[in-house]
Amino acid sequence: MRLDKWLWAARFFKTRALAKAALEGGKVQCRGERCKPSKEPRVGDVLTIRQGYDEKTVVIVALSQNRRGAPEAQQLYTETPESLKAREQAAAARKAGNLGLQTDGRPTKKQRRQIHQFREYVHPFDD
């Protein structure tokens, strides 16, 4: 059994090609280390999977080579409580708009002049 095939069967990725690309890109780690798509998963392995903004930490409970329905796929792993809590907090922060830079829009002509003046300023004690 290959790790990319297990990730596909557990429905983390739509295709095996996407699972393989994620593994090669370092988005999936096994026991804190990057791993190859051909790595053999074992029951009890801890995987860290980054998908978009979310990062899940899961423990492999069972192995399956076949892709089945979502309820059966969820029985192949368990997500750690810390991971669930962190994902919920991150989702709440994103929803509240705490992430990202908030601006009032484009700077006015006066503000633009001040920015240019600030960038061109040379400190008197610098060489």
Buried (B, 14 or more C-beta within 10 A) or exposed (E): BBBBBBBBBBBBBEEBEBBBBBBBEEBBBBEEEEBEBEBEBEEEBEBBBBEEEEBBBBBBEEBBEEBEEEEBBEEBBEBBEEBEEBBEEBEEEEEEEEEEEEEEEEEEEEEEEEEEEEEEEEEEEEE
